[in-house]
Amino acid sequence: LLLGCELTASTKSYTFQVDEEDNSDHILALSVVCLTDGAKDECNVVEVVGRNHENQEIAVPVANLKLSCQPLLSLDNFKLQPPVTFRLAAGSGPVHLAGWHRIMHREDASFEEDDDLSEEDEEELPPIMPAKK
């Protein structure tokens, strides 16, 4: 699924969250952060607010955009785990964020591993030959 949101002076944050009762794994990947039509030539700092392994809220700046020198930043599918908030920490935008959301459904059925490999699955290695002098 594609994700897109816009941060402005009037809408400074956007939170992406999923249903906690959902029995799926969710990955949110941020691809591009860019200034859009109407942006001023000022520093626009976008930060990601999430939770660390101790469940404490942390904010990390991911983009500092300015119309005259860096209006766009590619984040190469920067992966995040929801819930996550995107916040315009400085500037007035508008800043557009684009990415994708992948849902991976967990399967309840467990599978059995077969430790016995058939002869077809085993790869036969060639014998080690002595080095020639």
C-alpha positions as CSV (number, residue, x, y, z in Angstrom):
1,L,0.0,0.0,0.0
2,L,1.2,3.5,-0.7
3,L,1.6,6.1,2.0
4,G,1.5,9.8,1.6
5,C,1.0,12.8,3.9
6,E,1.8,16.5,4.0
7,L,3.1,18.5,6.9
8,T,2.3,22.2,7.0
9,A,2.3,25.1,9.5
10,S,-1.3,24.2,10.4
11,T,-0.8,20.4,10.3
12,K,2.6,19.9,11.9
13,S,2.3,16.2,12.6
14,Y,0.9,13.0,11.1
15,T,0.7,9.7,13.1
16,F,0.6,6.3,11.4
17,Q,-0.7,3.5,13.5
18,V,-2.3,0.1,13.1
19,D,-4.9,-1.8,15.0
20,E,-3.3,-3.4,18.0
21,E,-5.6,-6.4,17.6
22,D,-4.3,-7.0,14.1
23,N,-2.5,-10.3,13.9
24,S,-0.1,-9.1,11.2
25,D,3.4,-7.6,11.1
26,H,3.5,-4.1,9.6
27,I,6.4,-2.3,8.0
28,L,6.3,1.3,7.0
29,A,9.1,2.5,4.6
30,L,9.7,6.1,4.0
31,S,11.0,6.8,0.4
32,V,10.9,10.5,-0.3
33,V,10.6,13.7,1.7
34,C,10.2,16.9,-0.4
35,L,9.1,20.5,-0.3
36,T,5.9,21.1,-2.4
37,D,4.4,24.1,-4.1
38,G,4.2,27.1,-1.9
39,A,7.2,26.3,0.3
40,K,9.3,29.3,1.5
41,D,13.1,29.3,1.3
42,E,13.5,28.3,5.0
43,C,14.8,25.3,6.8
44,N,12.1,22.6,7.2
45,V,13.1,19.9,9.7
46,V,11.1,16.7,9.6
47,E,11.6,14.3,12.5
48,V,10.3,10.8,13.2
49,V,8.9,10.2,16.7
50,G,8.7,6.6,17.8
51,R,9.5,4.4,20.8
52,N,12.8,2.7,21.7
53,H,13.3,-0.8,23.1
54,E,12.5,0.6,26.6
55,N,9.2,2.0,25.3
56,Q,10.4,5.6,25.7
57,E,9.5,8.2,23.2
58,I,12.3,9.4,21.0
59,A,12.5,11.9,18.2
60,V,15.0,11.7,15.4
61,P,15.4,14.3,12.6
62,V,15.4,12.6,9.2
63,A,15.4,15.6,6.8
64,N,16.4,19.2,6.7
65,L,15.0,20.7,3.5
66,K,15.5,24.2,2.1
67,L,14.0,25.3,-1.2
68,S,17.2,26.9,-2.5
69,C,19.7,24.1,-1.7
70,Q,17.9,20.8,-0.9
71,P,14.2,20.6,-1.8
72,L,14.1,16.8,-1.9
73,L,15.6,13.9,0.0
74,S,15.5,10.3,-0.9
75,L,15.5,8.0,2.1
76,D,15.8,4.7,0.2
77,N,12.9,3.0,1.9
78,F,13.8,3.9,5.5
79,K,11.9,1.2,7.4
80,L,9.9,2.0,10.5
81,Q,7.6,0.0,12.8
82,P,4.2,1.5,13.5
83,P,3.0,3.4,15.5
84,V,5.2,6.3,14.3
85,T,4.6,10.1,14.1
86,F,6.1,12.4,11.5
87,R,6.5,15.9,12.8
88,L,7.5,19.2,11.2
89,A,9.9,20.4,13.9
90,A,11.0,23.6,12.1
91,G,9.7,25.6,9.2
92,S,6.3,26.0,7.7
93,G,6.3,23.5,4.9
94,P,4.5,22.2,3.0
95,V,6.5,19.1,3.1
96,H,5.3,15.9,1.4
97,L,6.3,12.4,2.7
98,A,5.9,9.4,0.5
99,G,6.5,5.7,1.1
100,W,4.8,2.4,1.4
101,H,3.2,0.2,4.0
102,R,3.6,-3.6,3.8
103,I,1.4,-6.0,5.8
104,M,2.7,-9.5,6.4
105,H,0.0,-11.9,7.7
106,R,1.2,-14.3,10.4
107,E,0.3,-17.9,9.8
108,D,-1.1,-19.7,12.8
109,A,-0.2,-23.1,11.4
110,S,3.3,-24.2,12.3
111,F,5.4,-26.2,10.0
112,E,7.6,-29.2,10.7
113,E,11.2,-29.2,9.7
114,D,12.5,-32.3,8.0
115,D,16.0,-32.9,9.2
116,D,16.4,-35.8,6.8
117,L,17.5,-34.5,3.4
118,S,16.8,-36.6,0.4
119,E,19.7,-37.5,-1.8
120,E,18.4,-35.1,-4.4
121,D,18.7,-32.2,-1.9
122,E,22.2,-32.9,-0.9
123,E,24.9,-31.3,-2.9
124,E,27.9,-33.6,-3.6
125,L,31.2,-31.9,-3.2
126,P,34.2,-32.9,-5.5
127,P,37.0,-34.7,-3.7
128,I,40.0,-32.5,-2.6
129,M,42.9,-33.0,-4.9
130,P,46.5,-32.5,-3.8
131,A,48.2,-29.4,-5.2
132,K,50.6,-29.9,-8.1
133,K,54.2,-28.8,-7.6
